[in-house]
Amino acid sequence: MEPAAPVGPARAAAIKLSEAMGAVLQDPRRQRRLVLVIVCIALFLDNMLYMVIVPIVPDYIAHMQKAGRNTPSTEASTLQPSTPANGGANMGNTSESPKAETESEDVKIGVLFASKAILQLLVNPLSGPFIDRMSYDVPLLIGLGVLFASTLLFAFAEDYATLFAARSLQGLGSAFADTSGIAMIADKYPEEPERSRALGVALAFISFGSLVAPPFGGFLYEFAGKHVPFLVLAAVSLFDALLLLVVAKPFSAATRARANLPVGTPIHRLMLDPYIAVVAGALTTCNIPLAFLEPTIATWMEHTMAASEWETGMAWLPAFVPHVLGVYLTVRLAARYPHLQWLYGALGLAVIGASSCVVPACRSFAPLVVSLCGLCFGIALVDTALLPTLAFLVDVRHVSVYGSVYAIADISYSVAYALGPIVAGHIVHSLGFAQLSLGMGLANLLYAPVLLLLRNVGLLRRSRSERDVLLDEPPQGLYDAVRLRERPVSDPDGAPQSPSGPFDECEDVYNNYYTRS
């Protein structure tokens, strides 16, 4: 009987821990904070996986090509003795082969980097409606499971085809995890300024994952081998999936009963909304400089300022601080002046354009770091201002279901990152790095005034949620409005009228199409 004595306190402690966790999960405010933590880990993980291969893949592919080249070349040299006739030919081949091999490696690396965004771009039009129909927790769990599988596949890949399959599989997981995660935040935090603050925290984790991944991957690859960084990230994805199962209980009957979302607006109709189209164009434009500079700036630094590998690897790391500062500043300004979100986005585009134009003029490391910091600061302004605007537009102009609208946002990002690794190198070789940077800067400067078309979005407001009207329970992070009104303005006869906007001329066409469909 004596050995059984310690079991009592241990069981009591376990019961107390279970009761404490149950109390936390019963509190809606604490539960949504845990959901925010889960989503932030998922976004951090996805961006770690996107950037962790930067220092690993080029060296690994070079080693694979060397290993595959050694045996055939040795056999050829033994079968064909050197003569004066073929010796000159062999010398000519050796002078041409390094350049051809380098170009072949660059193409393979570019395609490998872009494959994730390309598949993400193809899947998002399907994942958005799927998320609208299935709620947010199940697609997030699916995305984390696919990311776990792709990470393990990357860890044990031994050839280029397996690397390509793992990278593409990661794009499939991202199409579900990223979109459902951001949509879940918008759903759990329906009011401003809490929504902007929560989305700002998520953007900070995205930035942190992107910037810390290259040094993390390079260090572990150098001292522990290729498998270790991917196994660590696979463990993080598994932990996040288990935490989601505990907190959200996506397969429980109560959760499935609460997840009966109203029928969301189809994604093709959201794409026809002129306000959403303006926001999507801004998200693509602001991310093009980052997507195009990442694969080209290291080579430009080596040729222009004789930068070392350490400098090329550290050039982006200081940009994390201004990115977080931009997120914080935009959240604070949006809380005080919520009707000026369009202005914060326009200022961000102007900062991005100016920073991109300055990059080619930098001839030393310090000015280049300042320019890249300005670039990331501007991206933070645009993303933090416009991502909540997408959810707000869905609230006031459509049905408050967010999967499809954030799939459109993910498509906007994917367009930039699908083109960058493939197109940027060709532009640099044909036109030059300076022309590439100036063109991207000019595009951002020209797009900034377009956001003036969003200036009346702040005049829109939500009507009372249908859930409040039809149900006894209060809304839990979901506005079930079918058609929400704009803030009334009286006409000369005293009848209420919606405020005028820049798209009034096309609004009737849009509404007629919406009614016919």
VMD Tcl script that draws the C-alpha trace (Angstrom):
set ca {
  {0.00 0.00 0.00}
  {2.95 2.38 0.65}
  {4.03 2.73 -3.04}
  {0.52 3.92 -3.96}
  {0.73 6.95 -1.63}
  {2.36 9.38 -4.12}
  {-0.39 8.69 -6.68}
  {-2.95 10.74 -4.74}
  {-1.11 14.12 -4.93}
  {-0.16 13.50 -8.56}
  {-3.75 12.75 -9.52}
  {-4.97 15.79 -7.58}
  {-2.47 18.00 -9.39}
  {-3.58 16.61 -12.74}
  {-7.24 17.23 -11.85}
  {-6.46 20.81 -10.82}
  {-4.53 21.40 -14.05}
  {-7.40 19.98 -16.08}
  {-9.91 22.18 -14.24}
  {-7.72 25.25 -14.78}
  {-7.43 24.51 -18.51}
  {-11.18 23.96 -18.68}
  {-11.81 27.31 -17.00}
  {-9.46 29.02 -19.46}
  {-11.16 27.40 -22.44}
  {-14.62 28.36 -21.12}
  {-13.70 32.04 -21.00}
  {-14.27 33.46 -24.52}
  {-11.66 36.20 -24.15}
  {-8.95 33.80 -22.99}
  {-9.93 31.28 -25.64}
  {-9.56 33.78 -28.46}
  {-6.15 34.81 -27.10}
  {-5.10 31.18 -27.29}
  {-6.46 31.04 -30.84}
  {-4.37 34.12 -31.68}
  {-1.28 32.36 -30.28}
  {-2.02 29.25 -32.37}
  {-2.47 31.28 -35.56}
  {0.67 33.33 -34.90}
  {2.70 30.12 -34.45}
  {1.27 28.76 -37.72}
  {2.14 31.96 -39.64}
  {5.59 32.08 -38.02}
  {6.17 28.45 -38.98}
  {5.04 28.94 -42.58}
  {7.37 31.89 -43.12}
  {10.22 30.07 -41.40}
  {9.74 27.22 -43.87}
  {9.62 29.69 -46.76}
  {12.94 31.37 -45.90}
  {14.88 28.65 -44.05}
  {15.92 27.06 -47.34}
  {17.66 30.25 -48.53}
  {21.12 29.34 -47.12}
  {20.59 25.56 -47.48}
  {19.25 24.83 -50.95}
  {21.93 26.50 -53.16}
  {24.76 24.68 -51.39}
  {22.83 21.42 -51.24}
  {21.93 21.48 -54.94}
  {25.57 22.27 -55.84}
  {26.70 19.26 -53.80}
  {24.11 17.03 -55.49}
  {25.27 18.13 -58.93}
  {28.93 17.55 -58.01}
  {28.13 14.08 -56.72}
  {26.25 13.25 -59.91}
  {28.98 14.69 -62.13}
  {32.04 12.99 -60.62}
  {31.35 9.41 -61.65}
  {30.44 10.00 -65.32}
  {33.38 12.34 -65.88}
  {35.81 9.82 -64.42}
  {34.46 7.06 -66.66}
  {34.70 9.30 -69.72}
  {38.31 10.16 -69.01}
  {39.25 6.49 -68.74}
  {37.38 5.49 -71.91}
  {38.65 8.38 -74.09}
  {42.39 9.11 -73.81}
  {43.50 12.67 -74.33}
  {44.91 13.59 -77.73}
  {45.91 16.95 -79.22}
  {42.67 16.89 -81.26}
  {40.26 16.27 -78.43}
  {42.37 18.00 -75.82}
  {41.52 21.42 -77.24}
  {37.86 20.44 -77.35}
  {38.00 19.33 -73.74}
  {39.63 22.63 -72.77}
  {36.87 24.50 -74.63}
  {34.20 22.49 -72.84}
  {35.71 23.21 -69.45}
  {35.73 26.90 -70.19}
  {32.04 26.87 -71.14}
  {30.68 24.34 -68.66}
  {31.03 26.37 -65.43}
  {28.86 29.17 -66.82}
  {26.26 26.71 -68.14}
  {26.26 24.82 -64.84}
  {25.84 28.06 -62.86}
  {22.90 29.12 -65.02}
  {21.36 25.66 -64.64}
  {21.69 25.87 -60.85}
  {20.16 29.37 -60.79}
  {17.17 28.19 -62.82}
  {16.64 25.18 -60.56}
  {16.88 27.30 -57.42}
  {14.50 29.92 -58.84}
  {11.91 27.33 -59.85}
  {12.21 25.62 -56.46}
  {11.64 28.89 -54.61}
  {8.70 29.89 -56.82}
  {6.96 26.49 -56.76}
  {5.51 27.14 -53.30}
  {3.90 30.43 -54.33}
  {2.74 29.04 -57.68}
  {0.85 26.15 -56.11}
  {-0.48 28.47 -53.42}
  {-1.73 30.77 -56.19}
  {-3.51 27.86 -57.89}
  {-5.08 26.43 -54.73}
  {-6.31 29.66 -53.09}
  {-9.38 30.09 -55.34}
  {-10.49 26.68 -54.07}
  {-9.32 26.91 -50.45}
  {-11.19 30.19 -49.83}
  {-14.68 28.78 -50.56}
  {-13.74 25.56 -48.72}
  {-12.87 27.60 -45.62}
  {-16.12 29.56 -45.91}
  {-18.05 26.29 -45.93}
  {-16.09 24.37 -43.28}
  {-15.36 27.22 -40.80}
  {-11.76 28.06 -39.89}
  {-10.43 25.47 -37.45}
  {-10.59 22.35 -39.64}
  {-8.81 23.98 -42.64}
  {-6.16 25.33 -40.25}
  {-5.63 21.81 -38.90}
  {-5.40 20.47 -42.47}
  {-2.83 23.14 -43.33}
  {-0.70 22.35 -40.28}
  {-0.82 18.65 -41.14}
  {0.31 19.29 -44.71}
  {3.10 21.60 -43.48}
  {4.24 18.85 -41.09}
  {4.38 16.32 -43.95}
  {6.18 18.70 -46.31}
  {8.75 19.57 -43.65}
  {9.55 15.91 -43.00}
  {9.80 15.32 -46.75}
  {12.24 18.21 -47.08}
  {14.34 16.87 -44.20}
  {14.91 13.50 -45.87}
  {14.94 14.59 -49.54}
  {17.97 13.30 -51.45}
  {17.28 14.59 -54.98}
  {15.85 17.65 -56.72}
  {12.51 16.02 -57.57}
  {11.80 15.29 -53.90}
  {12.83 18.83 -52.91}
  {10.44 20.21 -55.55}
  {7.59 17.98 -54.31}
  {8.19 19.06 -50.70}
  {8.27 22.74 -51.65}
  {5.06 22.44 -53.68}
  {3.38 20.55 -50.85}
  {4.29 23.44 -48.57}
  {2.36 25.76 -50.90}
  {-0.69 23.53 -50.54}
  {-0.45 23.68 -46.75}
  {0.05 27.44 -46.78}
  {-3.07 27.98 -48.90}
  {-5.10 26.46 -46.06}
  {-3.11 27.50 -42.96}
  {-2.43 31.15 -43.86}
  {-5.89 31.94 -45.22}
  {-7.85 30.19 -42.47}
  {-5.56 31.61 -39.77}
  {-5.99 35.25 -40.83}
  {-9.72 34.68 -41.38}
  {-10.02 33.17 -37.89}
  {-8.42 36.28 -36.37}
  {-10.84 38.54 -38.25}
  {-13.74 36.38 -37.03}
  {-12.65 36.22 -33.37}
  {-11.88 39.95 -33.21}
  {-14.85 41.59 -34.97}
  {-14.48 45.07 -33.45}
  {-11.90 47.77 -33.99}
  {-9.29 48.52 -32.72}
  {-8.94 44.96 -31.40}
  {-9.04 43.49 -34.91}
  {-6.22 45.73 -36.18}
  {-4.19 45.00 -33.06}
  {-4.59 41.22 -33.42}
  {-3.77 41.29 -37.15}
  {-0.76 43.48 -36.34}
  {0.54 40.86 -33.92}
  {0.13 38.21 -36.62}
  {2.04 40.37 -39.12}
  {4.86 40.82 -36.59}
  {5.18 37.03 -36.33}
  {5.22 36.76 -40.13}
  {8.07 39.27 -40.30}
  {9.97 37.62 -37.47}
  {9.72 34.21 -39.12}
  {10.93 35.53 -42.47}
  {13.92 37.40 -41.02}
  {15.13 34.89 -38.43}
  {14.83 31.84 -40.71}
  {18.00 32.32 -42.86}
  {20.42 32.61 -39.89}
  {18.56 29.80 -38.10}
  {18.75 27.50 -41.13}
  {22.34 28.41 -41.99}
  {23.61 27.81 -38.44}
  {21.94 24.43 -38.00}
  {22.83 23.34 -41.54}
  {26.48 24.20 -40.94}
  {26.87 22.55 -37.54}
  {24.14 19.88 -37.39}
  {23.36 18.91 -40.99}
  {20.43 19.35 -43.37}
  {17.93 17.26 -41.42}
  {17.99 19.17 -38.11}
  {16.39 22.55 -39.03}
  {13.50 20.82 -40.78}
  {12.98 18.33 -37.95}
  {12.81 21.22 -35.46}
  {10.19 23.00 -37.58}
  {8.25 19.76 -38.03}
  {8.09 19.42 -34.24}
  {6.76 23.00 -33.99}
  {4.01 22.28 -36.53}
  {3.01 19.10 -34.68}
  {2.88 20.98 -31.37}
  {0.73 23.72 -32.91}
  {-1.69 21.18 -34.40}
  {-2.06 19.44 -31.01}
  {-2.65 22.80 -29.32}
  {-5.37 23.58 -31.88}
  {-7.06 20.25 -31.16}
  {-7.09 21.00 -27.42}
  {-8.25 24.62 -27.64}
  {-10.65 24.67 -30.60}
  {-11.86 21.02 -30.49}
  {-12.68 21.20 -34.22}
  {-14.38 17.81 -34.36}
  {-16.63 18.14 -31.31}
  {-20.40 18.29 -31.79}
  {-20.68 21.67 -30.04}
  {-18.02 23.22 -32.25}
  {-19.58 21.86 -35.41}
  {-22.97 23.22 -34.30}
  {-21.49 26.70 -33.75}
  {-19.66 26.52 -37.08}
  {-22.80 26.71 -39.21}
  {-21.65 29.83 -40.99}
  {-23.97 31.77 -43.26}
  {-23.38 31.25 -46.96}
  {-20.44 33.45 -47.87}
  {-20.18 35.60 -50.96}
  {-18.53 33.61 -53.79}
  {-14.92 34.51 -54.37}
  {-15.45 35.63 -57.97}
  {-18.04 38.17 -56.78}
  {-15.63 39.48 -54.16}
  {-13.02 39.92 -56.89}
  {-15.52 42.09 -58.80}
  {-15.93 44.40 -55.81}
  {-13.96 47.52 -56.84}
  {-12.86 48.37 -53.30}
  {-11.50 44.85 -52.70}
  {-9.76 44.98 -56.10}
  {-7.98 48.22 -55.12}
  {-6.79 46.68 -51.85}
  {-5.62 43.49 -53.58}
  {-3.65 45.53 -56.13}
  {-1.95 47.46 -53.34}
  {-0.95 44.25 -51.52}
  {0.61 42.86 -54.71}
  {2.39 46.11 -55.59}
  {3.90 46.62 -52.13}
  {5.29 43.07 -51.97}
  {6.87 43.06 -55.44}
  {10.07 44.91 -54.33}
  {10.66 42.46 -51.49}
  {9.91 39.41 -53.66}
  {12.17 40.63 -56.49}
  {15.06 41.89 -54.33}
  {15.42 38.78 -52.15}
  {16.78 36.54 -54.95}
  {18.92 39.22 -56.64}
  {20.35 41.55 -54.02}
  {23.04 39.15 -52.72}
  {24.74 38.90 -56.13}
  {24.43 42.66 -56.64}
  {26.05 43.29 -53.23}
  {28.98 41.00 -54.09}
  {29.61 42.79 -57.41}
  {28.97 46.36 -56.23}
  {30.42 46.57 -52.72}
  {32.42 43.31 -52.51}
  {30.14 42.20 -49.69}
  {31.03 39.11 -47.72}
  {28.66 36.21 -47.17}
  {28.10 37.46 -43.64}
  {27.00 40.88 -44.92}
  {24.65 39.44 -47.55}
  {23.06 37.22 -44.91}
  {22.69 40.00 -42.34}
  {21.41 42.72 -44.69}
  {17.75 41.91 -44.04}
  {17.92 41.14 -40.31}
  {17.86 44.76 -38.99}
  {14.68 45.37 -41.03}
  {12.68 43.44 -38.41}
  {12.79 46.43 -36.03}
  {11.25 49.01 -38.43}
  {8.69 46.43 -39.57}
  {7.46 45.93 -36.00}
  {7.60 49.72 -35.50}
  {5.45 50.20 -38.60}
  {2.91 47.66 -37.33}
  {2.77 49.32 -33.91}
  {2.46 52.83 -35.36}
  {-0.32 51.86 -37.76}
  {-2.30 50.06 -35.04}
  {-2.08 53.10 -32.76}
  {-3.06 55.50 -35.53}
  {-5.92 53.26 -36.67}
  {-7.29 53.17 -33.11}
  {-7.39 56.98 -33.01}
  {-8.20 57.75 -36.65}
  {-9.83 54.61 -38.11}
  {-11.20 56.44 -41.16}
  {-7.67 57.15 -42.45}
  {-6.59 53.56 -43.12}
  {-6.30 54.39 -46.83}
  {-3.87 57.21 -46.00}
  {-1.59 54.92 -43.96}
  {-1.51 52.49 -46.89}
  {-0.72 55.28 -49.37}
  {2.11 56.57 -47.16}
  {3.46 53.02 -46.97}
  {3.49 52.70 -50.77}
  {5.30 56.05 -51.04}
  {7.95 54.93 -48.53}
  {8.39 51.62 -50.38}
  {8.77 53.44 -53.71}
  {11.35 55.88 -52.36}
  {13.33 53.13 -50.61}
  {13.35 50.92 -53.71}
  {14.65 53.80 -55.85}
  {17.46 54.51 -53.36}
  {18.76 50.91 -53.21}
  {20.82 51.03 -56.48}
  {22.58 54.22 -55.30}
  {23.96 52.51 -52.17}
  {27.66 51.72 -52.39}
  {28.27 50.52 -48.83}
  {26.60 48.25 -46.32}
  {25.13 50.82 -43.91}
  {23.11 52.89 -46.45}
  {21.78 49.68 -47.98}
  {20.54 48.46 -44.58}
  {18.78 51.81 -44.06}
  {17.07 51.50 -47.46}
  {15.91 47.95 -46.72}
  {14.63 49.09 -43.32}
  {12.58 51.77 -45.08}
  {11.24 49.14 -47.47}
  {10.06 46.86 -44.64}
  {8.65 49.82 -42.70}
  {6.49 50.75 -45.71}
  {5.31 47.16 -46.18}
  {4.26 47.09 -42.52}
  {2.19 50.25 -43.02}
  {0.41 48.85 -46.09}
  {-0.29 45.37 -44.69}
  {-1.41 46.55 -41.25}
  {-3.74 49.17 -42.72}
  {-5.27 47.14 -45.55}
  {-5.72 43.63 -44.11}
  {-8.32 44.84 -41.56}
  {-9.89 46.91 -44.35}
  {-10.62 43.71 -46.30}
  {-12.55 42.25 -43.36}
  {-14.38 45.55 -42.86}
  {-15.40 45.67 -46.53}
  {-16.80 42.15 -46.27}
  {-18.69 43.15 -43.12}
  {-20.38 46.17 -44.67}
  {-20.82 45.11 -48.32}
  {-21.15 41.30 -48.25}
  {-21.62 38.44 -45.77}
  {-19.28 38.38 -42.77}
  {-17.44 35.20 -43.70}
  {-13.75 35.81 -44.29}
  {-12.21 32.76 -45.98}
  {-12.63 33.92 -49.58}
  {-11.59 37.54 -49.01}
  {-8.35 36.50 -47.32}
  {-7.79 33.94 -50.05}
  {-7.80 36.95 -52.38}
  {-5.19 38.60 -50.13}
  {-3.10 35.42 -50.24}
  {-3.41 35.38 -54.04}
  {-2.09 38.96 -54.08}
  {0.98 37.93 -52.09}
  {1.47 34.76 -54.13}
  {1.51 36.67 -57.44}
  {4.53 38.67 -56.25}
  {6.40 35.70 -54.79}
  {5.65 33.41 -57.74}
  {7.09 35.92 -60.22}
  {10.02 37.15 -58.12}
  {12.37 34.14 -58.05}
  {11.83 33.40 -61.78}
  {11.44 36.82 -63.40}
  {13.77 38.99 -61.30}
  {16.96 37.28 -62.46}
  {16.04 37.63 -66.13}
  {15.26 41.34 -65.68}
  {18.60 41.92 -63.97}
  {20.49 40.11 -66.75}
  {18.66 41.93 -69.56}
  {18.08 45.43 -68.14}
  {20.18 45.69 -64.99}
  {19.63 45.80 -61.23}
  {19.22 49.58 -61.14}
  {16.44 49.51 -63.73}
  {14.66 46.75 -61.82}
  {14.73 48.70 -58.55}
  {13.70 51.99 -60.17}
  {10.81 50.31 -62.00}
  {9.47 48.73 -58.80}
  {9.83 52.02 -56.92}
  {7.99 53.91 -59.65}
  {5.17 51.35 -59.65}
  {4.63 51.85 -55.89}
  {4.75 55.64 -56.18}
  {2.19 55.58 -59.00}
  {-0.14 53.22 -57.13}
  {-0.19 55.30 -53.93}
  {-2.75 57.86 -55.27}
  {-5.05 54.99 -56.30}
  {-5.82 54.42 -52.61}
  {-7.69 57.73 -52.65}
  {-10.54 55.63 -54.03}
  {-10.83 54.08 -50.55}
  {-11.21 57.39 -48.72}
  {-14.98 56.95 -48.18}
  {-14.68 53.41 -46.83}
  {-14.42 54.88 -43.32}
  {-17.95 56.28 -43.69}
  {-19.41 52.78 -43.92}
  {-20.68 51.09 -40.79}
  {-22.14 47.78 -39.74}
  {-25.80 47.33 -39.08}
  {-27.01 45.21 -36.21}
  {-25.96 41.60 -36.65}
  {-28.63 39.13 -37.70}
  {-27.31 36.80 -35.02}
  {-28.38 39.34 -32.36}
  {-31.84 39.53 -33.88}
  {-32.53 35.84 -34.50}
  {-30.64 34.10 -31.71}
  {-30.78 34.33 -27.94}
  {-27.01 33.98 -27.56}
  {-24.73 36.97 -28.21}
  {-22.44 36.93 -31.23}
  {-19.17 35.10 -30.71}
  {-16.87 36.78 -33.16}
  {-19.22 36.51 -36.14}
  {-21.34 39.10 -37.88}
  {-24.11 37.27 -39.71}
  {-25.27 40.32 -41.66}
  {-26.64 39.57 -45.11}
  {-26.76 43.14 -46.35}
  {-25.30 45.89 -44.20}
  {-26.08 49.54 -44.59}
  {-23.85 52.52 -45.05}
  {-24.02 55.46 -42.67}
  {-27.12 57.45 -43.73}
  {-26.87 60.91 -45.18}
  {-30.02 62.95 -45.79}
  {-30.87 64.14 -49.27}
  {-32.72 67.45 -49.92}
  {-36.07 65.71 -49.32}
  {-34.96 64.36 -45.98}
  {-34.76 60.73 -47.12}
  {-31.72 58.77 -45.92}
  {-29.03 58.33 -48.52}
  {-25.68 56.56 -48.63}
  {-22.53 58.71 -48.78}
  {-21.09 59.21 -52.20}
  {-18.00 57.28 -53.21}
  {-15.58 57.08 -56.11}
  {-17.24 53.95 -57.48}
  {-20.80 55.26 -57.58}
  {-20.94 55.05 -61.38}
  {-20.06 51.37 -61.45}
  {-22.06 50.48 -58.32}
  {-25.32 49.96 -60.22}
  {-23.61 47.63 -62.68}
  {-22.06 45.71 -59.80}
  {-25.37 45.41 -57.93}
  {-27.24 44.34 -61.08}
  {-24.69 41.61 -61.69}
  {-24.93 40.57 -58.05}
  {-28.76 40.34 -58.27}
  {-28.77 38.38 -61.54}
  {-26.23 35.90 -60.20}
}
mol new
graphics top color blue
foreach p $ca { graphics top sphere $p radius 0.5 }
foreach p [lrange $ca 0 end-1] q [lrange $ca 1 end] { graphics top cylinder $p $q radius 0.2 }
display resetview
